[in-house]
């Protein structure tokens, strides 16, 4: 049977396609905009027909009807990382959470520690050889595709066909639906004067020829805006977004000086505008790979001058980062922060930056604290953190004693809190 005949045989309505799901199944959905809205809407509409189904994902983007505390016995969401659509449910306890390093989720799926019965994913149109590109989120989804009983695709002409290890053949697909709605667009975060000040400190420490990993958020994107005058930058990141596209268009990114996959930008998922998605389509300068490739600290660290830029919510005087919860209340997840901090530490000339405003709630709370708030989820350890940056400057921690770290961090705290932090540190015999 030809690939086109197979395609026609497996094409059906979304209501029929989600019947590939059985009660008790564990469904894997890609990161962010890789989630298939037509399929997840159909699954939501039929949710009461199922029992004990789980839907697992990093960063759900939309509040589908199945995200319902009244029907969790039918379908329950399992977050690898919380976002706006799932945070309240996680804090209320009716959405589950699996702690993880982003880079290790594929391995957990391969070992059966995380089940993968069904995959629901967005996909590009099929090429002449019968392949679809899972370009918006190869992440852990490719590992799930290798194990799943049923792969169900939502094929959309607005999904780019990207190169790399992100392809699925029609013979692997159990069912597919067609949709034509534009892919969800995610704009750049708002950048204020505090973010700009932090970004300038970071940008001043980034050399020409560096390879960048840029996390999501106002501060990382503010850094990007100050790098357009740099030369021969490379990209090895988990997320490709419009900030990186800006660097490409400015000529700052050439990827010529990368040690690992020179000439290629590497990412595992996309989050941005329709312009970004068009840029990704059949672009030989970009490859989308699973996250155990992009975020592997050894592989990423093969690039000299690897720069990792990630944000935290709170940091203590030893350098421990609480980047994913507000006390006991979950806020996001570990994601790839620890992966890339470790990668930059391995890299020859690498620099790992943890960035944060010095205060919260209108300058009433210091984000630099004696010790993390009770219950805070520790994201990146004191042994890994190197550069910490606020609007007041840069603290360099690796190789420093506890006493030296405390002095460095107090020096970049908001001036209103420096005396208090100093006194607290003295009482605890840190200073």
C-alpha positions in Angstrom: 0.0 0.0 0.0 1.3 3.5 -0.9 2.0 6.0 1.8 -0.8 8.2 0.4 -3.2 5.2 0.6 -2.2 4.6 4.2 -2.8 8.3 5.0 -6.3 8.2 3.6 -7.0 4.9 5.5 -5.9 6.4 8.8 -7.6 9.8 8.4 -10.8 10.2 10.4 -12.7 12.6 12.6 -11.2 13.8 15.9 -14.1 12.1 17.8 -13.2 8.7 16.2 -9.4 9.3 16.5 -9.5 9.7 20.3 -11.2 6.3 20.6 -7.7 4.9 20.3 -7.5 5.8 24.0 -8.6 3.1 26.5 -9.5 3.5 30.1 -6.3 3.3 32.2 -4.1 4.7 29.5 -1.3 7.2 30.1 -1.3 9.8 27.3 1.8 11.7 26.3 1.4 15.2 24.8 4.3 17.4 23.6 5.5 20.6 25.2 3.6 23.9 24.7 2.2 24.6 21.2 3.0 21.0 20.2 -0.2 20.0 22.0 -3.0 19.1 19.5 -6.0 21.3 20.2 -8.6 19.5 18.0 -7.7 16.1 19.6 -7.6 17.4 23.1 -11.0 19.2 22.6 -12.5 15.9 21.4 -10.9 14.0 24.3 -12.4 16.6 26.6 -15.9 16.2 25.1 -15.7 12.4 25.6 -13.9 12.5 29.0 -16.8 10.9 30.9 -16.6 7.8 28.7 -13.1 7.0 30.1 -11.9 5.9 33.5 -8.5 6.5 35.1 -6.8 8.1 32.0 -3.8 10.4 32.6 -2.6 13.2 30.2 1.1 14.1 30.8 2.8 17.2 29.5 5.3 19.9 30.1 3.7 23.4 29.9 0.0 23.0 28.8 -1.0 26.1 26.9 -4.8 26.0 26.9 -7.4 25.3 29.5 -9.2 22.3 27.9 -12.4 21.1 29.4 -10.8 17.9 30.7 -8.8 20.2 33.1 -11.8 19.8 35.4 -11.6 19.0 39.1 -15.0 17.3 38.9 -13.9 14.7 36.3 -10.4 13.6 37.5 -11.7 10.1 38.0 -12.2 10.0 34.2 -9.1 12.0 33.0 -6.5 13.6 35.2 -3.7 15.9 34.1 -0.1 15.1 35.1 2.3 18.0 34.8 6.0 17.7 34.2 6.1 21.5 34.5 3.3 23.9 35.5 2.1 26.9 33.4 -0.9 29.3 33.5 -3.3 26.6 32.4 -2.4 24.1 35.1 -0.8 26.0 38.0 -4.0 26.5 40.0 -4.9 22.9 39.7 -1.5 21.8 40.8 -1.7 24.1 43.8 -5.2 22.8 44.7 -4.0 19.2 44.3 -6.2 17.9 41.6 -3.5 18.0 39.0 -0.6 15.7 39.6 3.1 16.5 39.3 6.1 14.3 38.4 9.4 15.9 39.4 12.1 15.6 36.8 15.1 17.0 34.9 13.8 17.8 31.4 16.7 15.9 29.9 15.8 12.7 31.7 12.1 12.4 30.9 12.9 10.4 27.7 15.0 7.9 29.7 12.2 7.5 32.2 9.8 6.7 29.4 12.2 4.3 27.9 12.6 2.5 31.2 8.9 2.4 31.8 9.1 4.6 34.9 6.7 6.9 33.1 4.2 5.0 31.0 3.4 5.9 27.4 0.4 4.1 26.0 -0.8 6.8 23.6 0.8 9.9 22.0 -1.4 12.8 20.9 0.6 15.4 18.9 0.6 18.1 16.4 2.4 17.3 13.2 3.4 18.8 9.9 1.9 17.6 6.6 3.3 14.3 5.4 6.3 14.5 2.9 6.7 12.5 -0.3 8.4 9.7 1.7 5.6 9.3 4.2 7.1 11.2 7.1 5.6 13.8 9.4 7.7 16.3 11.5 7.0 16.6 15.2 8.8 20.0 15.0 7.0 21.9 17.7 8.0 19.5 20.4 10.3 16.5 19.9 11.2 16.7 23.6 10.2 13.5 25.3 7.5 12.8 22.6 9.9 10.9 20.4 10.7 8.5 23.2 7.0 8.0 23.8 6.4 7.4 20.1 8.9 4.5 20.2 6.9 2.8 23.0 3.3 3.8 22.5 0.5 1.4 21.5 -1.2 4.2 19.5 0.2 7.4 17.9 -2.5 9.9 16.9 -1.5 13.0 15.0 -3.2 16.3 14.3 -1.9 17.2 10.9 -1.8 21.0 10.3 -0.3 22.9 7.3 1.0 25.6 9.6 3.2 23.2 11.5 6.7 23.4 10.0 8.6 20.4 8.6 11.8 20.7 10.6 15.0 18.6 10.2 16.6 16.5 12.9 15.4 13.5 14.9 11.7 14.6 15.0 10.1 12.4 12.3 7.3 9.9 12.4 6.4 7.6 9.4 2.8 7.0 8.4 3.2 3.3 9.1 3.7 4.1 12.8 0.5 6.1 13.0 -2.8 4.6 14.3 -5.0 7.6 13.4 -4.8 11.1 12.2 -7.0 14.1 11.9 -6.6 17.2 9.8 -6.9 20.8 11.1 -6.0 24.2 9.6 -6.2 26.6 12.5 -3.1 28.7 12.9 -0.6 27.4 15.5 -0.9 29.1 18.8 1.4 32.1 19.0 3.2 33.2 22.1 4.6 36.7 22.2 7.7 37.9 23.9 7.3 38.8 27.6 7.2 42.4 28.7 10.6 43.9 29.5 10.9 46.7 32.0 13.8 48.7 33.4 14.8 46.1 36.0 15.0 43.4 33.3 17.0 45.7 31.0 19.5 46.5 33.8 20.0 42.7 34.5 20.3 42.0 30.8 23.1 44.6 30.4 25.1 43.0 33.2 24.8 39.6 31.5 25.3 40.8 27.9 28.6 42.5 29.0 30.0 39.1 30.0 29.0 37.3 26.7 31.9 37.0 24.3 31.7 36.8 20.5 31.7 33.1 19.4 29.6 32.0 22.4 26.9 29.3 22.1 23.6 30.3 23.7 20.9 28.6 25.7 18.1 31.0 26.3 15.4 30.2 28.8 11.9 31.7 28.6 11.1 34.9 30.4 11.5 38.7 30.3 15.1 38.7 31.5 16.5 36.1 29.1 14.7 37.9 26.2 16.0 41.2 27.4 19.5 39.7 27.2 18.9 38.6 23.6 17.9 42.2 22.7 21.4 43.4 23.8 23.3 40.8 21.8 22.4 41.9 18.2 25.9 43.5 17.9 27.8 40.4 18.8 29.5 38.1 16.2 29.5 34.4 15.4 27.1 33.4 18.2 25.7 29.8 18.1 22.5 28.3 19.4 22.2 25.1 21.4 19.1 25.4 23.5 15.9 23.7 24.5 13.5 26.4 23.3 13.7 28.3 20.1 11.7 31.5 20.2 11.4 34.9 18.5 14.3 36.3 20.5 16.7 33.8 18.9 15.1 34.7 15.5 15.9 38.3 16.1 19.6 37.4 16.6 19.6 35.4 13.4 18.1 38.3 11.5 20.7 40.7 12.9 23.5 38.5 11.7 24.8 37.9 15.3 24.1 34.1 15.0 26.2 32.2 12.5 26.8 28.9 14.4 30.3 28.9 12.7 32.2 28.5 15.9 30.2 25.8 17.6 32.2 22.6 18.4 29.1 20.4 18.4 27.1 20.4 15.2 28.8 23.5 13.7 26.6 25.5 11.4 23.4 24.2 13.0 21.0 25.7 15.5 19.7 23.0 17.9 16.5 23.0 19.9 13.9 20.6 21.2 10.7 22.7 21.1 9.4 25.9 19.6 7.4 28.7 21.3 6.8 31.9 19.4 5.1 33.5 16.4 3.9 32.4 13.0 7.0 34.1 11.7 9.1 31.8 13.8 7.2 28.7 12.6 7.7 29.7 9.0 11.4 30.2 9.6 11.7 26.7 10.9 10.1 25.1 7.8 12.7 23.0 5.9 15.5 25.3 7.2 18.8 23.4 6.9 20.4 25.6 9.5 18.0 24.3 12.2 17.5 20.9 13.7 14.9 19.8 16.3 16.0 16.9 18.5 14.7 15.1 21.5 15.5 16.7 24.9 17.9 13.9 26.0 20.1 15.1 23.1 19.7 18.9 23.4 19.8 19.1 27.2 22.3 16.4 27.8 25.0 18.3 29.9 27.8 16.3 28.3 26.7 16.9 24.7 25.7 20.6 25.2 28.9 21.1 27.1 31.0 20.1 24.1 30.4 23.6 22.8 33.1 26.0 24.0 31.8 29.2 25.6 28.4 27.7 26.2 26.3 30.4 27.9 23.1 29.4 29.8 20.7 32.1 30.9 17.9 31.0 33.3 15.7 32.7 35.9 14.9 31.9 39.5 12.3 33.1 42.0 14.5 33.0 45.1 18.1 32.3 46.1 19.7 31.8 49.5 23.1 33.0 50.7 24.7 29.7 49.8 23.5 29.9 46.2 20.6 27.5 46.4 17.9 28.3 43.8 14.2 27.9 44.3 13.0 28.4 40.8 9.8 26.4 40.7 7.7 27.0 43.7 6.5 29.7 46.1 7.2 28.0 49.4 5.1 24.8 49.2 3.0 26.0 46.3 4.2 24.7 42.9 4.6 27.4 40.3 6.5 25.8 37.3 9.1 23.0 37.4 12.8 22.2 37.1 12.6 22.1 33.3 16.0 22.4 31.7 17.6 24.9 34.1 19.8 22.4 35.9 20.6 20.6 32.7 22.1 23.7 31.1 23.8 25.1 34.3 25.7 21.8 34.5 26.4 21.9 30.7 27.8 25.4 30.9 30.0 24.4 33.9 31.4 21.6 31.8 32.0 23.8 28.7 35.5 25.3 28.1 34.9 29.0 28.8 31.3 28.4 29.6 29.2 30.7 31.8 25.9 29.8 33.6 23.8 32.8 34.6 21.0 32.7 37.1 19.0 35.9 36.8 16.4 37.5 39.1 15.1 40.9 40.1 16.4 41.7 43.6 12.9 42.1 45.1 9.2 41.1 44.7 5.9 42.7 45.5 6.9 46.3 45.0 10.3 46.1 46.7 8.7 44.8 49.9 10.3 41.3 49.7 13.9 40.4 49.0 14.4 37.5 46.6 17.9 37.0 48.0 17.4 35.4 51.4 19.2 33.8 54.3 17.6 30.5 53.6 14.9 29.4 51.1 11.3 29.7 52.3 10.0 26.6 54.0 8.8 24.0 51.5 10.5 25.6 48.6 11.4 23.1 45.8 15.2 23.3 45.3 15.9 23.6 41.5 19.6 24.2 41.1 22.0 23.3 43.8 24.7 25.5 45.5 27.3 23.2 43.9 26.2 24.1 40.4 25.3 27.8 40.6 28.0 30.1 39.2 26.9 33.6 38.1 23.9 35.2 39.8 22.7 38.5 38.4 20.3 41.2 39.7 19.8 44.7 38.6 22.5 45.7 41.1 25.3 43.6 39.6 26.9 40.1 39.3 27.9 37.7 42.0 30.3 34.9 40.9 30.0 31.9 43.3 31.8 28.8 42.1 35.1 28.3 44.0 33.9 30.7 46.7 33.5 29.8 50.4 30.1 30.2 52.2 31.4 33.5 53.7 32.5 34.8 50.3 29.2 33.7 48.7 27.2 35.5 51.3 29.2 38.7 50.7 28.8 38.5 47.0 25.1 37.9 47.1 24.4 40.6 49.7 26.3 43.0 47.4 23.7 42.5 44.6 20.7 42.5 46.9 18.4 45.5 47.0 20.0 48.2 49.2 17.0 48.2 51.5 17.7 44.6 52.5 21.5 44.5 52.7 21.9 45.4 56.4 19.2 42.9 57.4 20.8 40.2 55.4 24.2 41.0 56.8 22.8 40.8 60.4 21.1 37.5 59.7 24.2 36.0 58.2 26.2 37.1 61.3 23.7 35.5 63.6 24.0 32.3 61.7 27.8 32.6 61.8 28.1 32.8 58.0 29.8 36.2 58.3 
